[in-house]
Amino acid sequence: NLNKIQNDYLFINTGVSGWSTLQEYIGLKEFIKMPNIKKIILFHTVSNDMWTNIKSNGFFPYVSLKDNKLQFFNSKKKYITPSYKRLFIYQYIDNKFLKGRDAQYLYNKIDFWIRDEKSYVWKTHIKLIKKINDIAKQNSLPLVIIDIPTQNQIKYRNLKHKRLTLMNNFCKENQIIYYNLLEHYPEKISKLFFNNDSHWNDLGHEFISSFIMKRILK
């Protein structure tokens, strides 16, 4: 949509395919070599970004923290499904409640819920964003973070959400341009999404294209 409605910029999606801040960082290190870059826009959501960074039992590259420093690991070449995941009772519980969330995810989710910015997942996540911001600064480019709220955050949009607040504070401290879409979505948000899905439909893509044109380019 963005490349169709204007001719001043060429927008290149360097985040596909990627499901974590780590993959976005890896992609940026490669694509920053392209000439004449004007802005770096990072779309961010708590739905998967934070948790996939440290997911060591999947097909994705992951990171860990040791002595407060990031350690990087390649994705595993072969994934073997644990025997317990083959059980009917587990598959029923997973389909009904877990929705693919494993013990590692649940542990880190609880850790974040209890310890906020001191949690392992948050500290890892923030270090990756700092690395992305360092690349932006080294190339004299503005970094813009657009926070995409989850369906649960949209449902309770008038409440304060811990992760959105932490990200907002972090961006202020590090001079990063930050937008929380909860503050910019229209009243009838549901029209922007596919039914029973967290992904934007055509109207949703029109909304974000217009948002970028009006808020970020100008």
C-alpha positions in Angstrom: 0.0 0.0 0.0 2.7 2.5 0.9 4.6 2.1 -2.3 1.3 2.5 -4.3 0.1 5.7 -2.6 3.3 7.8 -2.8 6.4 8.2 -4.8 8.8 10.0 -2.4 10.0 6.8 -0.6 10.5 3.2 -1.4 9.4 1.0 1.4 11.2 -2.3 1.8 9.9 -5.0 4.1 13.1 -6.5 5.7 11.2 -8.2 8.5 9.8 -11.1 6.6 10.1 -13.8 7.4 10.7 -13.1 11.1 9.0 -13.7 14.4 11.3 -12.2 16.9 13.4 -9.1 17.7 16.5 -11.2 17.2 15.6 -12.0 13.6 14.8 -8.4 12.9 18.3 -7.5 14.3 20.0 -10.1 12.1 18.1 -8.8 9.1 19.0 -5.2 9.9 22.7 -6.0 10.0 22.4 -7.3 6.5 20.0 -4.7 4.9 21.7 -1.7 6.5 24.2 -2.0 3.7 21.6 -0.8 1.2 22.2 2.8 -0.1 20.2 5.9 0.7 18.2 4.6 3.7 16.2 7.3 5.4 14.4 5.6 8.3 14.2 2.4 10.2 10.7 1.4 11.3 10.4 -1.5 13.7 6.9 -3.0 14.2 6.8 -4.5 17.6 4.3 -6.8 19.4 4.3 -8.8 22.6 2.4 -11.6 20.9 5.6 -13.3 19.7 8.6 -11.0 19.6 9.8 -11.2 23.1 9.1 -14.9 23.7 10.6 -16.2 20.5 13.9 -14.4 21.1 14.7 -16.9 23.9 12.8 -19.9 22.5 15.6 -22.5 22.4 13.5 -25.5 21.3 12.3 -24.4 17.9 13.5 -23.8 14.3 14.5 -20.2 14.9 17.8 -18.6 16.0 17.7 -17.6 19.7 19.7 -15.7 22.4 20.5 -16.2 26.0 22.0 -14.0 28.7 25.2 -14.8 30.4 26.9 -12.3 32.7 24.4 -9.8 31.4 25.7 -10.2 27.9 23.8 -11.7 24.9 24.9 -15.0 23.5 23.7 -15.9 20.0 22.7 -19.4 18.8 21.8 -20.7 15.4 18.5 -22.5 14.9 18.5 -26.2 15.4 18.9 -28.3 12.3 16.5 -30.9 13.5 13.6 -30.7 15.9 12.4 -33.8 17.6 8.9 -33.6 19.1 9.1 -34.6 22.8 7.2 -37.8 23.6 4.8 -36.0 25.9 3.6 -33.8 23.1 2.5 -36.9 21.2 0.0 -37.9 23.9 -3.7 -37.4 23.3 -4.2 -35.6 26.6 -1.4 -33.1 25.8 -2.8 -32.4 22.3 -6.2 -31.9 23.8 -4.9 -29.4 26.4 -2.7 -27.7 23.8 -5.6 -27.3 21.4 -8.0 -26.1 24.1 -5.8 -23.9 26.3 -2.1 -23.7 25.5 -2.4 -22.9 21.8 1.3 -23.9 21.1 2.6 -22.3 24.3 5.1 -24.6 26.0 6.6 -24.8 29.5 9.4 -22.4 28.5 6.9 -19.8 27.4 4.7 -20.2 30.5 7.7 -19.9 32.8 8.9 -16.6 31.2 5.4 -15.3 31.0 5.0 -15.7 34.7 8.5 -14.3 35.3 7.6 -11.2 33.3 4.3 -10.8 35.1 6.0 -10.9 38.5 9.3 -9.1 37.9 8.5 -6.6 35.1 11.7 -5.0 33.7 13.9 -7.3 35.9 12.6 -10.4 34.2 14.9 -12.5 32.0 12.8 -12.2 28.8 12.5 -8.4 29.1 16.2 -7.8 29.8 17.1 -10.0 26.8 14.5 -8.2 24.6 15.7 -4.7 25.5 19.4 -5.6 24.8 18.4 -6.6 21.3 16.5 -3.3 20.7 19.5 -1.4 22.0 21.6 -3.2 19.4 19.1 -2.2 16.7 19.2 1.4 18.0 23.0 1.3 18.0 23.0 0.4 14.3 20.6 3.2 13.6 22.8 5.7 15.4 26.0 4.5 13.7 24.3 5.2 10.4 22.7 8.5 11.6 19.2 7.2 11.0 16.1 7.6 13.1 14.6 4.5 14.6 10.8 4.4 14.9 9.1 1.8 16.9 5.4 1.1 16.3 3.8 -1.0 19.0 1.1 -3.3 17.8 -1.2 -4.1 20.7 -2.5 -7.6 21.3 -6.2 -8.4 21.1 -6.3 -8.6 24.9 -4.8 -5.1 25.1 -7.3 -3.8 22.6 -10.1 -5.4 24.6 -9.0 -3.5 27.7 -7.6 -0.4 25.9 -8.4 2.0 28.7 -6.3 0.1 31.2 -2.6 0.6 31.7 -0.6 -2.2 30.1 2.7 -3.1 31.7 4.6 -4.0 28.6 3.5 -1.0 26.7 4.4 1.3 29.6 7.9 -0.3 29.8 8.5 0.1 26.1 7.4 3.7 26.1 9.7 4.5 29.0 12.6 2.7 27.4 12.1 4.6 24.1 12.1 8.0 26.0 15.3 7.1 27.8 17.0 6.1 24.5 15.7 8.9 22.2 13.7 6.4 20.1 10.6 7.6 18.3 7.7 5.6 19.7 4.0 5.1 18.8 1.5 3.0 20.7 -1.3 2.1 18.2 -3.7 1.9 21.1 -3.6 5.7 21.1 -4.3 5.9 17.4 -6.7 3.1 16.5 -10.2 4.2 15.6 -13.1 3.5 17.9 -14.3 0.5 15.9 -11.1 -1.4 15.9 -12.6 -4.7 15.0 -13.1 -3.6 11.4 -9.3 -3.5 10.9 -8.9 -7.3 11.6 -9.9 -10.6 10.1 -12.6 -12.3 12.1 -11.2 -14.1 15.2 -7.7 -13.2 14.1 -5.0 -10.7 15.3 -3.9 -9.9 11.7 -4.9 -6.8 9.8 -7.3 -7.1 6.8 -7.3 -4.7 3.9 -8.8 -1.9 6.0 -6.1 -2.5 8.6 -3.4 -2.2 6.0 -5.0 1.0 4.7 -5.0 2.3 8.3 -1.3 1.6 9.0 -0.3 3.0 5.6 -2.2 6.2 6.3 -0.7 6.3 9.8 2.8 6.1 8.5 2.3 8.7 5.8 0.7 11.2 8.3 2.7 10.5 11.4 6.1 9.3 10.4 6.9 10.7 7.0 5.7 14.2 7.9 
